[in-house]
């Protein structure tokens, strides 16, 4: 009985032993492809399928083909207090929330594609 069971197990395992491992394709991206910086702090895929990459010099949004970058530049009137982003997350309403290196929190307005300071969103409540 043991011999029959062992024979059945080995026969069942043979097709799996001969199967080739799945082929994986990896693609790397850098500033040469349009990212804001090569140092990455966080990566997140949102509910719309965009990949958000928090870097040392802004945020890069990847749609599968190209990058769109969000960062501070001198004289741009941006509410961002720092250009280094450390985290991104999404709430149940689809709002994206970002944290910068100096721990300020911002929400990205998806319609205007501008960052909004959380303190100004809640009416200037002291942080």
QUIFENJO-V441016 format. One record per backbone hydrogen bond with DSSP energy under -0.5 kcal/mol. NH is the residue of the N-H (numbers start at 1). CO is the residue of the C=O. Records with the same first field share a line. If there is no record, write none. Layout:
BEGIN
NH: CO, CO
END
This chain:
BEGIN
5: 1
6: 2
7: 3
8: 4
9: 5
10: 6
11: 7
12: 8
13: 9
14: 10
15: 11
17: 13
18: 14
19: 15
26: 24
33: 30
34: 31
35: 30
40: 38
41: 54
42: 54
44: 52
46: 44, 50
49: 46
51: 62
52: 44, 50
53: 60
54: 42, 52
55: 53, 58
56: 39
58: 55, 83
59: 70
60: 53
61: 68
62: 51, 60
63: 66
68: 61
70: 59
76: 73
85: 55, 83
86: 99
87: 99
89: 97
91: 95
94: 91
96: 108
97: 89
98: 106
99: 87
100: 104
101: 84
103: 100
106: 98
107: 116
108: 96
109: 107, 114
110: 108
113: 109
114: 109
116: 107
118: 105
121: 117
122: 118
123: 120
124: 119
125: 119
END
